[in-house]
Amino acid sequence: MEAVDVNSMNLGIPLYLWMLLFLVFLVIAFIGLVIYSSRKGMPRDILPPQNKQSKLLKEQYANGEISEEEFLKRMKSLEKRSAKR
């Protein structure tokens, strides 16, 4: 049997390129983690219009700005609009 020189084996991509690729991966992962964690705490004001309107309507009713009759009438109107879509 002949001895094989491990240092002269050609593995395709040199080790320093693998290390560079791994470093690039770590940097991209770190940037992604920072972006994800910063957006996670942000308030999201992307409610559909019906949800915004019903929320506003509930607040008006809770503050006593509108009567129960008016509240129910407007809620039914909102439900009809959402059913048409």
C-alpha positions as CSV (number, residue, x, y, z in Angstrom):
1,M,0.0,0.0,0.0
2,E,1.1,3.4,-0.8
3,A,0.9,6.3,1.7
4,V,-1.4,9.1,0.8
5,D,-0.3,12.7,1.4
6,V,-3.4,14.4,2.9
7,N,-2.0,17.9,2.4
8,S,-1.9,17.4,-1.4
9,M,-5.5,16.2,-1.7
10,N,-7.6,18.4,-3.8
11,L,-11.0,18.9,-2.1
12,G,-12.4,21.3,-4.7
13,I,-12.8,24.5,-2.7
14,P,-9.9,25.6,-0.6
15,L,-10.4,25.9,3.2
16,Y,-10.0,29.6,3.3
17,L,-13.0,30.0,0.9
18,W,-15.1,27.8,3.1
19,M,-14.2,29.9,6.1
20,L,-15.0,33.1,4.2
21,L,-18.4,31.7,3.1
22,F,-19.1,30.7,6.8
23,L,-18.2,34.3,7.9
24,V,-20.5,35.8,5.3
25,F,-23.3,33.5,6.5
26,L,-22.8,34.6,10.1
27,V,-22.9,38.3,9.1
28,I,-26.1,37.8,7.2
29,A,-27.7,35.8,10.0
30,F,-26.7,38.5,12.5
31,I,-28.2,41.3,10.3
32,G,-31.4,39.3,9.9
33,L,-31.6,38.7,13.6
34,V,-31.2,42.4,14.3
35,I,-33.9,43.4,11.8
36,Y,-36.3,40.7,13.1
37,S,-35.9,41.7,16.7
38,S,-36.3,45.4,15.9
39,R,-39.5,44.9,13.9
40,K,-41.0,42.5,16.5
41,G,-41.5,45.4,19.0
42,M,-43.0,47.8,16.5
43,P,-46.7,48.6,16.7
44,R,-48.6,47.4,13.8
45,D,-51.3,49.7,12.6
46,I,-52.3,47.7,9.6
47,L,-55.9,46.8,10.7
48,P,-58.5,46.5,7.9
49,P,-60.8,49.5,7.6
50,Q,-63.7,47.7,9.2
51,N,-61.7,46.8,12.3
52,K,-60.6,50.4,12.7
53,Q,-64.2,51.7,12.3
54,S,-65.6,49.2,14.7
55,K,-62.9,50.0,17.2
56,L,-63.6,53.7,16.9
57,L,-67.3,53.0,17.2
58,K,-66.8,50.9,20.4
59,E,-64.7,53.7,21.9
60,Q,-67.4,56.3,21.1
61,Y,-70.0,54.0,22.7
62,A,-67.8,53.5,25.8
63,N,-67.2,57.2,26.2
64,G,-71.0,57.9,26.0
65,E,-70.8,59.8,22.8
66,I,-73.4,57.7,21.1
67,S,-76.4,55.8,22.4
68,E,-76.7,52.0,22.4
69,E,-79.3,52.2,19.7
70,E,-77.0,54.2,17.5
71,F,-74.1,51.9,18.3
72,L,-76.1,48.8,17.2
73,K,-77.4,50.5,14.1
74,R,-73.8,51.4,13.0
75,M,-72.4,48.0,13.8
76,K,-75.1,46.3,11.7
77,S,-74.2,48.7,8.9
78,L,-70.5,47.8,9.2
79,E,-71.3,44.1,9.2
80,K,-73.4,44.4,6.0
81,R,-70.5,46.2,4.3
82,S,-68.1,43.6,5.2
83,A,-70.4,40.8,4.1
84,K,-70.7,42.4,0.6
85,R,-66.9,42.2,0.1
